[in-house]
Amino acid sequence: MPPAAQIREALQRVVSSDAFARSERARDLLRYLVEQDLAGHADRLKGYSIAVDVFGKDASFDPSTDTVVRVQAGRLRELLQQYYAGEGAHDLVRITVPRGSYVPLYVAADDDAALAFPETASVETPAEEGQVTSLSPRISAADGRRSWIAYGFGALFLAGVMVGTVLQWGGGSKAVPEVQAADVPSVPQAMKSGPSSVRQQLPAIYLKVAGKSEAAETLAAVFRRGLAGFDTVSFIAREPDSLSGSTHPKTDFVFTLKSDADDVVHIELQNIASGTVLLSRNLEVKDRPQNQIEDEVADLLTSVTPVSGILFAGVAQDGAETPLIRCLILNELFYRNPNATAHQEVYACLQEFVTGELTSSLAYSELAGLHMQAIAARYEHLKDASEAQALAFARMAVQFGPNSPYAHRSMGYVLSRSSTPDEAMRWTRKAYELNMFDLGMAASYGYELIFDGLYDEGTPILKRAVQAASAHPPWWDYGLALGQLMRNELREAANAVSVLSASPRAHYRALRLVVAHELDRQSEVEGLLEQIRVGNKSFVADPLGFFRRGLYPEDLTERLMQSLTHAGLLDAS
């Protein structure tokens, strides 16, 4: 993104031009869109807000019957096209308003320059912050383990059938095209159609309520709020017009909520085309607190809607992958096993997608993360990768999806690898707030808070994710135990680390040793000392280096080192 000063100069040239001279409404609308966006309020750019703020409509404005905003936005796009075809043909920065969105994009006249502005280019904070911070060129030295965990992947592993399907796509001997940083797509190519086309690239979920019980209606309201927050599916908040397989593609699914009483609701997830039932569960609603109901729905949706969930597994099994679904599955496989070949294939897949006929906030989000991975791992196929280009991808993700949790998480991830940790945390917090039903997102956010030393804030969030999820990876328990240790909740920490007993990883064993020592469980301490001395010799040689490389907070590092010393693992000197 160009610096804000350049954008405002470009704005002034446009509104002062002959093309806009006779349209005060277009001038007012463009000024409003740009200034709101630069102030970090992109999520406010909705039809209702524009009608009230720009065109003086009152609170009774109904965008479904009053088309003033859509008409004026269409007129604005026509005038911009007219301006850049004539007197603005040589402008260095162009302002566009893509169809399907009111969030402006800023494009350099030189396609490559559009994604290669200096590293001091400003980045707006999430909507509620409204501040501007510069992106530093420095890359954090955090180890790879934490970098992809922070990005929120790995909550659940792909089903085996998905792995098999993707391997058939890739083919062991298939040549992967060379991808260079200079090949980053220009914005105009990526804006040939609106978001509605992208929705057809993702699995669609309908919602059907069978019967008229209060329990089913209550649960349906929770499902609507939950499903609306997941970027990986297209949620259609009504029942399908028909359940006939002949009228629906294999990527269409329906959640049916059925209850003949007001206590238990039967939940069923079905592929409309094949009739296959992917999930069947009963959920008790009567006399239960709302937060418990929401946590159960969060657990269910976290197992269904992410790329690692059963929905994408079903699509892969049926051979119904769209180009975007294929890219997302390749992306998930890369984060399960990061390597140059997998990175090159998924990067090429996503790049081909965004340079085609469609736009996708989700695709740009993943490209931003992959770009940062290329920098950290120094992949040869993307050796010219830069933070500025990763930032440009993240910025486009936010512009195409101003309310997208994935886009905000992407921006937070890019900034977390620079010298702006506070800025990164604000974006990550916004991602969490936009979809609190995604337990993987919640766990990542809580984990990051703990590793930033904010134990009182992060521990409850991570604890909720651990308790609500019916299955989760062990790093959730590890992070939770660290937070509980620093809050002196030793018995709770002991429960958390008990899940790690089967793992030979040094830091898991070390934390178990610390907790056992502080609870004065001497027999357990002796057993763990023997395991670590025999099986984790490199850790014993330099535990302080391990914690520092992992960017553990100083107070946490000091607590761990003291306990390991007092437990007898380290020499007191």
Disulfide bonds with the S-S distance in Angstrom:
Cys327-Cys349 2.03
